[in-house]
Amino acid sequence: MSKLPKLADLTTWFSGVLNQGKAQRIPVIGIDISHNKVRMGQLTSHGDRWILSKYGAKSIDPSVVNEEALEMETLRALNQIYREGRFTTDKVAVSIPINTAIVKVINIPLLKDNELKQAVDNGSLWESTIHLPSELSEYAIFWQVVRRDEAKNEMSVLFVASKRSQIDRMVELLAKAGLDAL
C-alpha cells in the first residue's frame, strides 16, 4: 500500500500549478478523494502567493464497498467538510486517483518543439510509444518533457492519461455536492 502524500506536499504542488498562470486568481478548493478519506483545502491568493486558508478532512467508512453507498458516503463527507469549514467558494480542482491513471516516462528520439507538438496533436506519438487498453480518444492526456539529452539524441516525456469517463464521474459527484469543477 502506498503512502498518502503529506498535506504540505499537496499544497506545494497545487500552488505550483496555480502559479503557472493556468488558473485565475480566485479562491479555489483543492479536493482529494481516496478510498478512505476526503480532504478539502481552500487556497487563496495573497499578492503573488497562494496560501492554505481553510482545511478539512473526513474519513469514509472502509467497510462500505457498494459503489452507490460509497458515493453517498463521499457526498456526505464533502458536504460536511464544506459546511463545517465555512469554505467561501464553490470552485474546485480535484485530484484523480493515481491507481486509475496511466503514468509513464517514455524515452523517444530528440524532437524539436514544433515536431513534438505535431506528433502529440495528431496522436502519432502516443500510438507509437504507449500501449493503452482502450482507444486513445477515451483518455484525457497530460504530458511534459522532463529531460532532453542532446548528446544521446533522446528525450524523456512524462505521460499521464486518465479515462474521460472517470473524470466525468468525478465532475458529476462534485456537481451533486454543489461544487463547480474548474
Stockholm file with secondary structure:
# STOCKHOLM 1.0

chainA/1-182         MSKLPKLADLTTWFSGVLNQGKAQRIPVIGIDISHNKVRMGQLTSHGDRWILSKYGAKSIDPSVVNEEALEMETLRALNQIYREGRFTTDKVAVSIPINTAIVKVINIPLLKDNELKQAVDNGSLWESTIHLPSELSEYAIFWQVVRRDEAKNEMSVLFVASKRSQIDRMVELLAKAGLDAL
#=GR chainA/1-182 SS CCCCCCHHHHHHHHHHHIIIIISCSSCEEEEEECSSEEEEEEEEEETTEEEEEEEEEEECCTTCCSHHHHHHHHHHHHHHHHHHHTCCCCEEEECCCGGGEEEEEEEEECCCHHHHHHHHHTSHHHHHHCCCSSCGGGEEEEEEEEEEETTTTEEEEEEEEEEHHHHHHHHHHHHHTTCEEC
#=GC SS_cons         CCCCCCHHHHHHHHHHHIIIIISCSSCEEEEEECSSEEEEEEEEEETTEEEEEEEEEEECCTTCCSHHHHHHHHHHHHHHHHHHHTCCCCEEEECCCGGGEEEEEEEEECCCHHHHHHHHHTSHHHHHHCCCSSCGGGEEEEEEEEEEETTTTEEEEEEEEEEHHHHHHHHHHHHHTTCEEC
//
